[in-house]
Amino acid sequence: MSEIRNLINITDLSVEEIDELIKVADDIVENHAAYEDICAHKKLATLFFEPSTRTRLSFEAAMLELGGSVLGFSEASSSSAAKGESVSDTIRTVGCYADIIAMRHPKEGAPVVASQKTTVPIINGGDGGHFHPTQTLTDLLTIKRKKGRLSDMTVGLCGDLKFGRTVHSLIEAMLRYENVKFVLISPNELQVPAYVKEKMDAAGAEWKEVERLEDAMEELDILYMTRVQRERFFNEEDYVRLKDSYILDLEKLQAAKEDLTIMHPLPRVNEISVEVDDDPRACYFFQALCGKHIRMALILNLLGIKREA
């Protein structure tokens, strides 16, 4: 019996493995018919202990398009967790029914516990403010498709950089590619944590912090937007002073490059004006589509399935 492979953190994958997943995701688009029944009789369990729309449906759509089936729950209240069952027991039980599990949990580290008890591959669909590796794979695929590369670029990350797990994971992933510069755009209250800055320094990456989106716009190749959350501020006055600085509209885009790629992990609230949606540089809904393709590739990888040439 081969060793079970899980995906808990993006660093569980080497650069070569990420490149291979991107290659398979592109092949799925080019040769979709070849993948339609490749996971026939395989079952994916989606165990979502907190609400999700995109991630859960993306996993389910991915498995269905591969010819497999799905089962699971979309919130803890509809599972035996509501009765007090442990994550370990849930995972051991569901492993009797499914071939692979995608889980989201509000507690950081829960997927690590699950991976220690599982008999089938575990995919972390997000654990608290910790990791969200399939969103990072989605982001990398989006960048690769739009830019044709994952190196030699300036990436702007805007909004809540302190608590945003998608931001932390994307930085960690892109530190492994050459000549990537980071511009961190946030209020002082929501700056990237010190440990992330230490990782950038250790990797020899060039980075800087600015407080205004306009101060960075003209140099960016990628703009990764996230929501500035009112509840993260110590006082209402600071929030009111800064909140409009992080609403992307067409006026702020006037200084941007013509080939800027605008991304957002979604859901958005008001941090990107709807008028931007029709701008050719807006890629966040394309990003959601990429999420399905990369999850299809990941499911195949963890199940050890390859299409016949």
N, C-alpha and C positions, 0 to 999 in steps of 0.2 A: 504494500500500500504506500503510495507516494505521500510526501509530507504535505500537510494542509497549508496553503498560502493565504494569508489575510492581508487586507489593506487598512491599516489604522491611521497612519500618518503618511504624507507624501514622500517622506524620506525613506519609507519602506521600499520605494522603487528607485532603481538607478536611473541615470540619464538615458542609458541605452534602453532600458525597459520602457521609459516614458516615450522615447522616440518610436519604439515598436508599437506601443498602444496607439499613437497618433497615426502611424502607417496603416494599422488595421482599421481604425476609424475611417480613414480616407478610402480604404478599399471597400468598406461597407457601403459607402455612398456610390462608388463607381460600379460595384457588382452586387447590388442589393439582393437580387434574386438568389444568389449563391448562399445567402445567410438566412433565408426565410424559414428553414426547418432545421437549422444546425443545432438548436437546443431542444428539439422535440423530446418530450417525455422528461424534461428537466424542470424543476420547480424552484422559483425564487420566493423567499419569504421576506416581506418588508415589515420590519418591526419598528414602528415609529412611536416612541414613548412621548413625543411632543409633536405639535402640529407642523405640517409641511405640505406645500402644494407642489412646487417644481421638482424638488429632489425625489419625493416618493413617486409621483406620476412619471417622472423621467426614468426611474429604475423600472417601473412596471411596464412602460411603453417599450423600453429597451428589451426586456425579456420576451414580451409578446411578439415583437418584431423578429426575434430570433427563433420563434416557433415554440417557446417554452410557455409555462403557465406561472401564475402568481397567487400567493396567499399571504395573509398577515393582518395587521391592524394599523390604524392611522392615529390612534391616541391611546395613552396609557389607561384611560378610564374604560376602554373596551377590551382590555386584556386582563389576565390574572394578576398583573401588577397592582391593580386596584384592590386585590384581596391580600396584598402583601407578599406576593411571590418574588423571589430574588431574580436578578438578571441571569445569574448562573443557571438556575433551574429552568427559566424560560428558554434560554439558549439550548440547553441539553435536550429539552423536550422538542423544540421546533426543529432541531437537527435530525430528529427521527422522521420528520415529515417533508423536509426540503433539502435541496442539493446545495444551496447557497443562500446566505442571509445578508440583507442590507439593513442596518439598524441606525436609528437616531435616538439620542438620549440626552436629557438635560444635564446629567452629571458628567463632568469631565472624567475621563478614564474608564467609563463604563464599557466601551468597546474592547479595551485591553482585558478587562475581567472576562468579557464574553469570549475573547480569542483564546483564553486559557482553558476554557471549558468546552469549546466547540468540537464537533466532529465533522463540520463542513466549513467552507471558507466564509469569513466574516468581512463585510465591507462597512467601514465607518461612514455613515451618512451625516455625521456631525455630532460632536459631543460637547455640549455647553459652549464656552468660549474658546475651546481648545483647538480641535482639528476639524477640517472638512476637506479631506483629500480629493474626493471626486469633483468638488467645485473647482479645486486647483487644477485638476486634469482638464476640466471644461475650459478654464481660463487659458491654459497653455495651448489647447487645440484651437481655440478661437484666435489667439495671437498668431499662431503658426499659419493658420489659413488666411488671415488678413495680411500679415506682414511677410510670410514666406520664411520666417526665421524666428529664433528665440534669443538671439544675441544682438549686440550692437544697437541698443535703443535706450531711450529715456522713458521711464515709466512713472507717471504721476498717480499717487494714491490719495484720494480726497475724502474727508469726512471723519467718521469715527474710526481712528486708527488704533485706539487703545483697546477696545473690546472686540473689534472686528476680526473674527477667526479667519475669514476669507483673505483678508489683507496679510495677516501673519503668515499664512500658508503659502500665498503667492510669492511673497518676498523670499521665503526660505527656498522655494523651488527655483526661482529665477537667479538666485545667487550662484547656482551651479552652471550658469551660462555666461559666456564671455562678454565683457564690456556692457553690462546693464547698469545704468545709472538710475537712482531712485530719487524722486522729489516727493516729499511727505507733506501733504497739505491738510492742516488741521488746526483747530484752536489749541491753545496750550493745554487745556484741560483734557484733550483727547489725543495727545501725541502717542506715537508708537512706543510701546513699553521698552524699558532699558535693555531687556534681554534680546529683543529683536535688533536694536541698534548695535549691540555687542556682536551679534552674528554677522551683520553687515560689515562691521569693522574687521572682524576676524577673516572674512572672505576678501578683504581688500576692495570692497565695493565703494563707489563714489555715491554719496547721498547728501541731501540737505533738507532742511525743514523751512517751510514758509507758512504764513497764516492766511494769505489771500490766494484764491484760485487764479485771479488775474496775474499775479506775480510769477506764475509758472507756465501759463497756457502756451505761450509761443514756442517753447522748447520741447514740448511733449510729443512722443510718438504714440503712447498709450495713455488714456485717462481712465482710471478705474474709480468710479464713484461709489460712495456708500452713504448711508443716512446718518446725519447728525441728530442724535437723540436728545430731546429736551431733558429726559430724566437723568442724563449723565452729568448735567451741570449742577454746580453747587448753588447757583442763584439764577433767578429768572433774568436779571439784568444782563448778565454775560451771554445768555442764550439769545436774547433779543438782539444784542449788539452784533452777534456773529452769524446768526442763522441764514441770512440772505446771501452771505459770502459763499455759501456752499450749495446754492441753487444754480444749476447749469442751465443757461438759456442761450438763445442765438446771439445775443449781444456779447456775452462772454466768449463765445466761439469765434468772434471776428478776428481775434489775434492768433487763432490756432492754425496748425498746418492743415493743408488740404487733404492729406492722407492720415490725419489723426484717427485713431480707433477709440471710440467711446464705449466703455464696458460698465456693467453693473451686475452684481450677483442676483439682484431682485429678491424680494419685492421692493419696489420703490414707493415712496410716499409723495414727496414734492421736490426731492433733490435734483431731479431732471425734469425740466419743463416739457410738457407734451409737445410743444412746438419743435423740440429737437428730434422727435421720433422720425420725422420725414427727412432729416438731414442724412445724406449718404454715409456720414461718419458714425452714425448711431448703430451700434452692433449688439445691443443687449438682448434683443429677441433672437438674433442669429446665434448669440452665445447660448441661449436656452436650447436651441436645436443641437448645437455642438455637444451639449450635456448628454443628450440621448445617445449620440453616436459614440462618445468616449465611454459611456457606461456599457454599451453593447460590447465594445472591445474589451473592457475590463472583465465583464462576466465571462467571456470566452477564455480570457487569459487565466483567471482563477479556477475555472473548471477544466483547464487543460485541453480545450477544444480548438482545433484549427480547421479552416475550410480546405477541402481538397483542391489542389491546383488544377 
